[in-house]
Amino acid sequence: MQRALAVFAALVVLVGGVPAGAAAQQSSDATVSFAAQPSGGSTVVVESVTLSEGGFVTIHDASVTEGNVLGSVVGTSAYLDAGTHENVTVHLDEPLTESGAFVAMPHLDTDGDRVYDFVADNGETDGPYTADGEPVVSQANVTVAATVSMSDQPTDGASVVVDRVELSEGGFVTVHDASVTEGAVFESIRGTSEYLAPGVHENVRVSLDAPVEEDATLVPMAHVDSDGDMEYTFPESEGETDGPYTVDGEAVVDTAEVTPSETANVTFAAQSTGGQSVVVDSAFLPEGGFVTVHDASVTEGAVFESIRGTSEYLAPGLHRDVRVSLDAPLNESATLVPMAHVDSDGNEEYTFPESQGEADGPYTADGEPVVAQADVTVSADVHMMPQASDGHSVVVDRVELSEGGFVTVHDASLFAGEVEGSILGTSEYLEPGVHENVTVTFDEPIRASQTLVPMAHMDTDGDEEYTFPEADGPYTADGEAVVDTARVSVNAVVTVSNQTTDGDAVTVDSVTLANGGFVTVHDASVTEGAVFDSVRGTSAYLAPGTHENVTVELSAPLEETTTIVPMAHVDTNGNEAYDFVTSEGEADGPYVARGGPVVATAEASLSGEMSGTGTEMGSGTEMEMTQTEMATDTSEMTDTEMTSETETNGGEATGTDGSTPGFGVAVAVVALLAAALLAVRRD
């Protein structure tokens, strides 16, 4: 394990500076090993971490050596049980933009909730493991570039699948043959992917210009889009543009063995479903075709009657995670048999049944159809992608329910037995069937990046109201609740209530800022595109962590009851002065989540002025809608780390009607402000 004296010197400040309660709970029984590595900017890998009592491994940037204990945190692992863990992938809350030294540090879970609260709780909880009075750390250089991985696989000769590509600046993955190792830089190129945006991409199909005709070693290589045209011009420019990502002077590559094959293959695992679809783990179709799902009656000769559903046309080659929609929903658990079919008539339409088997028959091996078989439990299925959140809501990408119900989002304390205490929020009632982009608004905001657990629940009492635990228990499969897990990044949270003011100041209930910054109060004219003129006042600089009851003095006093829009801003230039307006948006731009700025809304009434009744703003439906309308890309708004959220975005959410005062304003704020800020930046 590496030790850096400079890091130690700064971290002594941490041990002495955090509240005594946190320091007293720290333990010396931990080790960590963190090696120099390339990164596509979205993740890093900790080689090994041992935790005597469980906890987390956190990645800090080099500013920790200058005493920036909380603001230096760039990512934290999911909760790790006591013991040794190897090759721990840590998802970063914001993509890295610069290479440098980073520090891996094991932390305890001092409050036992399996959520890393160290930053959000201002160092009060989840402090670091220590040895001889100093935090246990390992330091390594991380080169921001790219990573690529590809597994051994069969091929139809015309395409291959690269398992994972992570790019810091966007670009391509080019597949070379082994002659590249002998200096045949251009001649070795077999094929290149389409343009890939910055972030993480999985199962990237690469069509080969020069087919593979025999067993071969292939070399996937990550390339930069250096000229920014989203076209791969490396060969024709003779290497002048779109060259490879490099680390220590070497191209970022992997190797894989590929085997040309004419034998189809299908794999299929036991799974839970809402009855509408199933997922075939992999299908290798050397000539292209389809995967048809049969029920078990196919084994009794019911060739056509057993068909339950067929995939879309699949091009020749390997396919992973093929979702097959069923023609008629399954009503009870059953054994299903996916079968590989040829597109024998070449029309890319599945005509096996209507042709009575004359066309699009099954692939065969040794005279038998190529099939797989597994038991499918009719219950539910839920899927949620990693994403950024404003702390008030998340989007569950897909929910499939056999009998209708809800999707409830839990935090990770669920895995510690906190069934009810882990509940963050629940969707509206969902009819039987498939639902996409389901927004779940939290009862109370979360203030830390963490792993969340969406769980499918039944409507057992049929009232379309979520009444768990009295009723409405979870859907289960094999005795276990149907859940998914996803990493949710939370870098800023703002809450504000309706209030009465003399017009000279307003109070923001709470502000959590992962990297420090400001909270700026806008008036409702921001909905008309007045990005700068709507600014009424800004807080003093706020250090990383959580701040309660923040008073914002207004440089432009309120003269009538109005909607106020507090917005979280980053201190991008590090001078602890708010420069967003004076720099015309070039510095100190807003924190973003799901494509838009992190804001809240509330009604501010002048003292002695009549106003309508209202409820708290910023923690209910209005905040759900604030984030669901963030469809405008703000990646170019400011010089903050507002880069592509390819891996973390969960898609745009589907909104619901809101009746809370200020609801319409909240919607307009985000839609118009995001567009206005982008326009400012481009001007």
C-alpha positions in Angstrom: 0.0 0.0 0.0 1.4 3.4 -1.0 1.7 6.2 1.5 2.2 9.8 0.6 3.7 12.0 3.3 2.0 15.1 1.8 -1.4 13.3 2.0 -0.7 12.2 5.6 0.2 15.8 6.6 -3.1 17.1 5.3 -5.1 14.3 6.6 -3.9 14.8 10.2 -6.0 18.0 9.9 -9.0 15.8 9.0 -8.6 13.5 12.0 -8.2 16.5 14.3 -10.8 18.7 12.6 -13.8 16.4 12.2 -16.2 16.3 15.2 -15.0 14.2 18.1 -17.9 11.8 17.7 -16.7 10.8 14.2 -13.1 10.5 15.1 -13.8 8.4 18.2 -15.6 5.8 16.1 -12.8 5.3 13.7 -10.9 2.0 13.6 -7.4 0.9 12.6 -8.3 -2.4 10.9 -8.3 -1.5 7.2 -6.0 -1.7 4.3 -6.3 -0.4 0.7 -4.3 -0.8 -2.5 -4.8 1.6 -5.4 -2.6 1.4 -8.5 -1.9 3.8 -11.3 -4.4 3.4 -14.1 -6.1 4.9 -17.1 -9.8 6.0 -16.7 -12.4 7.0 -19.1 -13.3 9.6 -16.5 -16.4 7.9 -15.2 -14.9 5.1 -13.0 -11.7 4.0 -11.3 -10.8 0.6 -9.9 -9.4 0.0 -6.4 -7.3 -3.1 -6.5 -8.0 -4.3 -3.0 -9.6 -3.0 0.2 -10.0 -4.8 3.5 -12.5 -3.4 6.1 -12.8 -5.0 9.5 -16.3 -3.6 10.1 -17.6 -2.9 6.6 -18.0 0.5 5.1 -16.8 2.2 1.9 -13.8 3.1 -0.1 -13.8 6.7 -1.2 -11.7 8.4 -3.9 -10.4 11.9 -3.2 -8.6 14.3 -5.6 -5.3 15.9 -4.8 -6.9 18.9 -3.1 -7.2 16.7 0.0 -3.5 17.4 0.5 -4.4 21.1 0.9 -7.0 20.4 3.6 -10.0 20.2 1.3 -11.3 17.1 3.1 -15.0 17.2 2.0 -14.7 18.9 -1.3 -12.0 16.6 -2.5 -14.3 13.6 -2.6 -15.0 12.6 -6.2 -16.6 9.2 -5.7 -17.5 6.5 -3.2 -18.1 2.8 -3.6 -21.3 1.0 -2.7 -21.4 -0.3 0.8 -18.9 -3.1 1.3 -19.3 -5.9 3.9 -16.6 -6.6 6.4 -13.7 -8.5 4.7 -11.5 -8.2 1.7 -12.8 -6.9 -1.7 -10.8 -7.0 -4.9 -11.1 -4.9 -8.0 -13.8 -2.5 -6.6 -15.2 -0.3 -9.2 -15.9 3.2 -7.9 -18.4 5.3 -10.0 -17.4 9.0 -9.9 -20.0 11.7 -9.2 -18.7 14.0 -11.9 -16.6 12.9 -14.9 -12.9 13.5 -14.4 -11.4 16.1 -16.9 -7.8 16.1 -15.8 -5.2 13.5 -15.0 -3.5 13.6 -11.6 -2.9 12.0 -8.2 -5.9 10.5 -6.4 -6.3 9.0 -3.0 -8.3 5.9 -2.1 -9.4 6.0 1.6 -11.5 3.4 3.5 -14.4 4.8 5.5 -16.6 3.2 8.2 -20.3 3.2 8.2 -20.6 4.7 11.6 -24.4 5.1 11.6 -25.0 1.7 10.1 -27.3 2.9 7.3 -25.0 1.7 4.4 -25.1 5.2 2.9 -21.9 7.3 2.7 -22.9 10.4 4.6 -19.5 11.9 5.4 -19.8 14.9 3.1 -23.5 15.6 3.5 -23.2 15.3 7.3 -20.2 17.7 7.4 -17.9 15.0 8.7 -20.2 14.0 11.6 -20.6 10.4 10.4 -18.8 7.7 8.4 -15.3 8.9 9.1 -12.1 7.2 7.8 -10.5 4.1 9.1 -7.2 5.1 10.9 -3.9 3.6 11.8 -1.6 5.2 14.3 -3.9 8.2 14.4 -3.8 8.8 10.6 -6.3 7.8 7.9 -5.5 4.7 6.0 -4.9 5.7 2.4 -3.3 4.6 -0.9 -2.3 7.1 -3.6 -2.0 6.6 -7.3 -1.9 8.6 -10.5 -5.0 8.3 -12.7 -4.7 9.2 -16.4 -7.9 10.5 -17.8 -8.1 8.9 -21.2 -10.1 5.7 -22.0 -10.6 2.1 -21.1 -11.7 -0.8 -23.4 -12.5 -4.4 -22.7 -13.6 -7.3 -25.0 -14.1 -10.9 -24.2 -13.4 -14.0 -26.3 -16.3 -14.8 -28.6 -17.6 -16.5 -31.7 -18.1 -14.4 -34.8 -20.0 -14.5 -38.0 -16.8 -13.0 -39.5 -18.5 -9.7 -40.3 -18.9 -8.2 -36.8 -17.7 -8.4 -33.2 -19.0 -7.0 -29.9 -16.8 -4.9 -27.6 -18.0 -5.5 -24.1 -17.3 -2.0 -22.6 -15.8 1.3 -23.8 -15.3 4.3 -21.5 -14.2 7.5 -23.1 -13.4 10.8 -21.4 -13.8 13.0 -24.5 -15.9 10.9 -26.9 -14.6 9.1 -30.0 -14.6 5.6 -31.4 -13.4 2.0 -30.8 -11.5 0.6 -33.7 -10.8 -3.1 -34.0 -7.4 -4.1 -35.4 -6.0 -7.5 -36.1 -2.8 -8.7 -34.4 -0.5 -7.2 -37.1 -0.9 -3.9 -35.3 1.6 -5.2 -32.8 4.1 -5.5 -35.7 3.7 -1.8 -36.7 0.9 -2.2 -39.3 -1.0 0.7 -37.9 -3.4 1.4 -40.7 -3.3 -2.0 -42.5 -4.4 -3.8 -39.4 -7.7 -1.9 -39.1 -10.7 -4.3 -39.5 -13.5 -1.9 -38.5 -14.6 1.1 -36.4 -17.7 1.8 -34.4 -20.0 4.7 -34.9 -19.2 7.9 -32.9 -19.5 7.3 -29.1 -20.2 10.2 -26.8 -18.1 10.7 -23.6 -19.0 8.2 -20.9 -19.6 4.4 -20.7 -20.9 2.3 -23.6 -21.6 -1.5 -23.3 -21.9 -4.2 -26.0 -20.7 -2.0 -28.8 -21.1 -3.7 -32.1 -18.3 -3.1 -34.7 -18.9 -4.1 -38.3 -15.7 -5.4 -39.9 -14.6 -4.0 -43.2 -12.2 -7.0 -43.6 -14.0 -10.1 -42.5 -12.4 -12.6 -40.1 -12.1 -16.0 -41.8 -10.1 -18.0 -39.2 -9.4 -18.0 -35.5 -7.7 -14.6 -34.8 -6.6 -12.3 -32.1 -8.3 -8.9 -32.4 -7.2 -5.7 -30.7 -9.9 -3.2 -29.9 -8.4 0.3 -29.5 -10.0 3.5 -28.2 -9.7 6.6 -30.4 -10.2 10.3 -29.8 -12.4 12.4 -32.0 -9.7 15.0 -32.2 -11.2 17.1 -34.9 -14.7 17.1 -33.4 -16.5 16.1 -36.5 -17.8 12.8 -35.1 -16.4 11.0 -38.2 -13.5 8.6 -37.9 -10.7 10.0 -40.1 -7.6 8.4 -38.6 -6.6 6.3 -41.8 -7.4 8.9 -44.4 -5.6 11.6 -42.5 -2.6 9.2 -42.1 -2.8 9.6 -38.3 -3.1 13.4 -38.2 -6.6 13.2 -36.7 -8.6 10.8 -34.5 -5.5 9.1 -33.1 -5.7 6.6 -30.2 -6.2 7.5 -26.6 -2.8 6.9 -24.9 -1.5 6.2 -21.4 2.3 6.5 -20.8 2.8 6.7 -24.5 0.9 3.5 -25.3 -2.4 3.2 -27.0 -5.4 2.1 -24.8 -6.2 -1.4 -26.1 -7.5 -4.9 -25.1 -7.2 -8.2 -26.9 -9.7 -11.0 -27.5 -9.7 -14.3 -29.3 -12.5 -14.6 -31.9 -13.6 -17.8 -33.6 -15.6 -17.8 -36.8 -18.5 -20.2 -36.4 -21.5 -21.4 -38.3 -23.2 -22.9 -35.3 -25.8 -20.8 -33.6 -26.1 -20.6 -29.8 -28.6 -19.2 -27.3 -28.3 -18.8 -23.5 -31.2 -18.1 -21.2 -31.3 -17.8 -17.4 -34.2 -18.3 -14.9 -35.8 -14.9 -14.3 -38.8 -13.0 -13.0 -41.1 -11.2 -15.4 -44.3 -9.2 -15.3 -45.6 -11.5 -18.0 -45.1 -9.1 -20.9 -41.5 -10.0 -21.9 -38.4 -12.0 -21.1 -34.7 -11.4 -21.7 -32.5 -13.8 -23.5 -29.0 -13.5 -22.2 -27.2 -14.1 -25.5 -27.9 -15.2 -29.0 -25.2 -16.0 -31.6 -26.8 -16.1 -35.1 -24.2 -16.6 -37.8 -26.6 -15.6 -40.6 -28.8 -13.3 -38.7 -32.4 -14.0 -37.8 -34.6 -14.1 -34.7 -35.0 -15.6 -31.3 -38.4 -17.1 -30.8 -39.7 -18.0 -27.3 -41.7 -21.1 -27.0 -43.5 -22.6 -24.0 -42.8 -26.2 -22.9 -45.4 -27.7 -25.2 -42.8 -27.4 -28.0 -41.2 -30.5 -26.5 -44.5 -32.3 -27.2 -44.6 -31.4 -30.8 -46.6 -28.2 -30.6 -44.2 -26.4 -33.0 -46.4 -23.4 -33.9 -48.9 -23.4 -31.0 -46.1 -23.1 -28.5 -44.8 -19.8 -29.9 -45.1 -17.0 -27.2 -43.1 -14.3 -28.9 -40.3 -13.4 -31.2 -37.5 -10.8 -31.2 -37.0 -8.2 -33.8 -34.7 -9.1 -36.6 -31.1 -9.5 -35.3 -28.2 -9.0 -37.7 -25.6 -11.7 -38.1 -23.3 -12.1 -35.1 -23.5 -12.0 -31.3 -26.2 -10.3 -29.4 -26.6 -9.8 -25.6 -29.6 -9.1 -23.4 -32.2 -9.6 -26.1 -35.6 -8.6 -24.8 -38.5 -10.6 -26.4 -42.0 -9.1 -26.1 -44.6 -11.8 -25.7 -47.6 -11.9 -28.0 -49.9 -12.8 -25.1 -49.0 -12.1 -21.4 -48.0 -15.1 -19.3 -50.6 -15.7 -16.7 -48.6 -18.2 -14.6 -45.0 -19.3 -14.1 -43.7 -21.6 -16.8 -40.7 -23.2 -18.5 -39.9 -21.2 -21.6 -37.7 -22.3 -24.5 -36.0 -19.6 -26.6 -35.0 -21.0 -30.1 -32.7 -19.5 -32.7 -34.3 -19.0 -36.1 -32.7 -18.2 -39.5 -34.1 -15.4 -41.7 -34.2 -17.8 -44.6 -36.1 -15.6 -47.0 -34.0 -12.6 -46.3 -36.9 -10.2 -45.7 -36.0 -9.5 -42.0 -39.6 -10.5 -41.1 -40.4 -13.6 -39.0 -42.7 -15.7 -41.2 -42.2 -19.2 -39.7 -45.8 -19.7 -38.4 -47.6 -18.3 -41.4 -45.4 -20.1 -43.8 -46.1 -23.4 -41.9 -42.4 -23.8 -41.4 -41.5 -23.2 -45.0 -39.5 -20.1 -44.2 -37.4 -18.9 -41.2 -37.0 -22.3 -39.6 -34.7 -22.9 -36.6 -31.0 -23.1 -36.7 -29.9 -26.7 -36.0 -26.9 -28.4 -34.5 -26.4 -32.1 -34.9 -29.9 -32.3 -36.4 -31.6 -30.6 -33.4 -32.9 -27.0 -33.1 -30.7 -24.7 -31.2 -32.5 -23.9 -28.0 -32.1 -23.0 -24.3 -34.5 -23.6 -21.5 -35.2 -22.0 -18.1 -38.0 -21.4 -15.6 -39.7 -18.0 -15.7 -41.7 -16.7 -12.7 -44.6 -14.5 -13.4 -44.3 -11.7 -11.0 -42.6 -8.4 -11.9 -39.5 -6.9 -13.4 -37.8 -3.6 -12.6 -34.8 -1.8 -14.1 -33.1 1.4 -13.1 -30.0 2.9 -14.7 -27.3 4.9 -12.9 -28.2 8.5 -13.0 -27.7 12.0 -11.5 -30.4 13.4 -9.2 -31.3 16.7 -7.5 -31.9 14.6 -4.3 -35.7 14.9 -4.6 -36.5 12.2 -7.1 -35.2 9.5 -9.5 -36.4 7.9 -12.7 -37.0 4.1 -12.8 -36.4 3.2 -16.4 -38.7 0.2 -16.7 -41.3 -1.4 -14.5 -43.2 -4.5 -15.7 -46.1 -5.6 -13.4 -48.2 -8.7 -13.9 -51.1 -7.4 -11.7 -50.5 -3.7 -11.3 -49.1 -1.9 -8.3 -46.3 0.4 -7.5 -42.5 0.8 -7.6 -41.0 1.9 -4.3 -37.4 3.2 -4.0 -35.4 2.2 -0.9 -31.9 3.2 0.2 -29.3 0.6 0.9 -30.3 0.2 4.6 -32.9 -2.2 3.2 -30.1 -4.8 3.1 -29.4 -4.2 6.8 -33.0 -5.2 7.6 -34.6 -1.7 7.5 -37.6 -2.7 5.4 -39.8 0.3 6.3 -37.1 2.8 7.4 -35.3 2.4 4.0 -38.3 3.7 2.0 -37.6 6.9 0.2 -40.6 7.2 -2.0 -43.2 5.4 -4.1 -44.7 5.9 -7.5 -48.3 6.5 -8.3 -50.4 3.4 -9.0 -49.3 1.6 -12.2 -51.6 -0.5 -14.2 -50.6 -4.1 -15.2 -48.1 -4.0 -18.0 -45.0 -2.2 -18.9 -44.2 1.4 -17.7 -41.1 3.3 -18.8 -39.5 6.4 -17.2 -41.4 6.3 -14.0 -40.6 9.2 -11.7 -40.5 8.5 -8.0 -40.5 11.5 -5.7 -38.9 11.2 -2.3 -40.8 12.0 0.9 -37.6 13.6 2.2 -34.6 14.5 0.0 -31.4 12.4 0.0 -28.2 14.4 0.3 -25.5 11.9 -0.6 -24.6 9.8 -3.7 -25.5 6.2 -3.0 -26.9 3.0 -4.2 -30.7 3.0 -4.4 -33.0 -0.1 -4.6 -36.2 0.1 -6.7 -38.7 -2.6 -5.6 -41.9 -3.7 -7.3 -45.0 -3.8 -5.0 -48.4 -5.3 -5.5 -51.7 -3.5 -4.9 -53.0 -6.4 -2.7 -56.1 -4.5 -1.4 -57.0 -3.2 -4.8 -57.5 0.4 -3.7 -54.7 1.8 -5.9 -53.2 3.5 -2.9 -49.8 2.4 -1.5 -50.5 1.2 2.1 -47.4 -0.9 2.8 -46.7 -2.5 5.4 -50.4 -3.0 6.2 -50.9 -4.2 2.6 -49.3 -4.0 -0.8 -46.2 -6.2 -0.1 -43.5 -6.7 -2.7 -43.7 -8.9 -5.8 -41.5 -11.9 -5.2 -39.6 -14.5 -7.2 -38.0 -17.6 -5.5 -38.9 -16.1 -2.2 -37.0 -12.9 -2.8 -38.4 -9.4 -3.5 -38.1 -8.2 -7.1 -35.6 -5.4 -7.1 -32.8 -3.7 -9.0 -30.0 -1.5 -7.8 -28.5 1.6 -9.3 -25.9 4.2 -8.4 -27.4 7.7 -8.0 -25.1 10.7 -7.9 -26.2 13.6 -5.8 -24.0 16.7 -5.9 -26.3 19.4 -4.9 -29.7 19.6 -3.1 -31.8 22.7 -2.4 -35.0 22.9 -0.3 -37.0 26.1 0.3 -40.4 26.8 1.9 -43.1 29.4 1.2 -42.3 32.4 3.4 -43.1 35.9 4.5 -40.3 38.4 4.0 -39.8 42.2 4.4 -38.4 42.0 0.8 -34.7 42.5 1.8 -33.8 38.9 2.4 -35.2 35.3 2.0 -34.3 32.1 3.8 -33.4 28.9 2.0 -34.2 25.9 4.2 -31.1 23.9 3.3 -28.4 23.6 0.7 -26.1 20.7 0.2 -23.1 21.2 -2.0 -20.6 18.5 -2.7 -17.9 20.9 -3.9 -19.0 24.1 -2.2 -20.3 27.2 -3.9 -23.3 29.4 -3.5 -27.1 29.5 -3.6 -28.5 32.3 -5.8 -32.0 33.5 -5.6 -33.8 34.4 -8.9 -37.2 35.8 -9.3 -39.9 34.4 -11.7 -38.6 36.5 -14.7 -36.0 33.7 -15.1 -38.9 31.9 -16.8 -38.8 34.5 -19.5 -35.1 34.0 -20.2 -33.8 36.7 -17.9 -30.9 34.6 -16.7 -28.9 37.4 -15.2 -31.5 40.1 -14.7 -33.6 37.7 -12.6 -30.8 37.4 -10.0 -32.0 39.0 -6.7 -29.2 37.9 -4.4 -26.6 35.4 -3.7 -25.4 33.8 -0.5 -21.9 34.1 0.9 -19.5 31.3 -0.1 -20.7 28.0 1.3 -18.1 25.3 2.0 -18.7 21.7 0.9 -21.4 20.0 3.0 -24.9 20.9 4.2 -26.0 24.3 5.3 -29.3 24.9 7.1 -31.4 28.1 7.1 -29.2 30.1 4.7 -30.2 33.7 4.7 -29.7 35.4 1.3 -29.6 39.2 1.4 -31.3 40.6 -1.7 -29.4 43.2 -3.7 -32.7 43.8 -5.6 -35.4 43.8 -2.9 -38.8 42.2 -3.5 -41.6 44.7 -4.0 -44.5 42.2 -4.3 -45.4 38.6 -3.7 -43.4 36.6 -6.2 -42.0 33.1 -6.9 -38.4 32.8 -5.8 -36.0 30.3 -7.4 -33.0 29.4 -5.4 -30.3 27.7 -7.5 -27.2 25.9 -6.4 -23.9 27.2 -8.0 -20.4 25.8 -8.2 -17.4 28.0 -7.4 -15.7 27.0 -10.6 -12.7 29.4 -10.3 -12.1 28.7 -6.7 -12.0 32.3 -5.5 -15.0 32.0 -3.2 -16.7 34.9 -4.9 -19.8 34.6 -7.0 -18.8 35.6 -10.6 -21.6 34.1 -12.6 -23.3 37.4 -13.6 -20.1 39.4 -14.0 -18.6 36.7 -16.2 -21.8 36.4 -18.2 -22.0 32.8 -17.3 -18.4 31.8 -18.0 -17.7 31.1 -14.3 -19.6 29.7 -11.3 -22.4 28.1 -13.3 -25.1 26.0 -11.7 -24.9 22.5 -10.4 -26.8 20.2 -12.8 -28.7 17.0 -12.6 -30.5 15.3 -15.4 -29.7 17.9 -17.9 -30.8 21.0 -16.0 -29.8 23.3 -13.1 -30.5 22.2 -9.5 -33.2 24.5 -8.2 -36.2 24.8 -5.9 -39.2 27.1 -6.0 -41.3 28.8 -3.3 -43.7 31.8 -2.9 -42.2 34.8 -1.1 -45.0 37.1 0.4 -44.3 40.6 1.5 -45.0 41.3 5.2 -48.6 42.7 5.5 -49.5 41.7 2.0 -52.4 39.3 1.4 -51.3 36.0 -0.3 -52.7 32.7 -1.1 -52.2 29.6 1.0 -49.3 27.4 0.1 -47.3 24.3 1.0 -43.6 23.8 1.2 -41.9 24.1 -2.1 -38.9 22.2 -3.2 -39.5 18.9 -1.6 -42.7 17.6 -3.2 -44.4 17.3 -6.6 -43.0 20.6 -7.8 -39.5 19.3 -7.4 -40.3 16.1 -9.2 -41.5 18.1 -12.1 -38.6 20.5 -11.9 -36.3 17.6 -12.7 -38.5 15.8 -15.2 -38.6 18.8 -17.5 -34.8 19.0 -17.8 -34.6 17.9 -21.4 -32.3 20.6 -22.6 -28.6 19.7 -22.7 -26.7 22.2 -20.6 -23.3 20.5 -21.1 -21.9 23.8 -22.5 -23.4 26.2 -20.1 -20.3 27.0 -18.0 -16.8 25.9 -17.2 -18.0 23.5 -14.5 -17.9 19.8 -14.9 -21.1 19.9 -16.9 -20.0 17.1 -19.2 -21.9 14.3 -20.9 -24.0 12.3 -18.5 -24.1 9.2 -20.8 -23.7 6.7 -18.1 -25.5 8.5 -15.3 -28.6 9.8 -17.0 -31.6 7.6 -16.6 -33.6 9.2 -19.4 -36.2 11.9 -19.2 -39.0 11.3 -16.7 -42.7 11.2 -17.4 -44.4 14.0 -15.4 -47.8 14.1 -13.6 -50.2 17.0 -13.0 -49.3 19.2 -10.0 -51.6 21.4 -7.9 -49.1 22.9 -5.5 -48.7 26.7 -5.8 -45.8 27.6 -8.0 -46.0 24.3 -9.9 -46.2 25.9 -13.4 -43.4 28.2 -12.6 -41.1 25.4 -11.5 -41.7 23.6 -14.8 -41.0 26.8 -16.8 -38.0 27.6 -14.8 -36.1 24.6 -15.7 -37.1 24.3 -19.4 -36.5 28.0 -20.1 -33.5 28.5 -17.9 -31.6 25.6 -19.3 -32.3 26.9 -22.8 -31.4 30.4 -21.9 -28.1 29.4 -20.2 -27.1 27.4 -23.2 -27.9 30.4 -25.5 -25.8 32.7 -23.2 -22.9 30.3 -23.4 -23.0 30.0 -27.2 -23.2 33.8 -27.6 
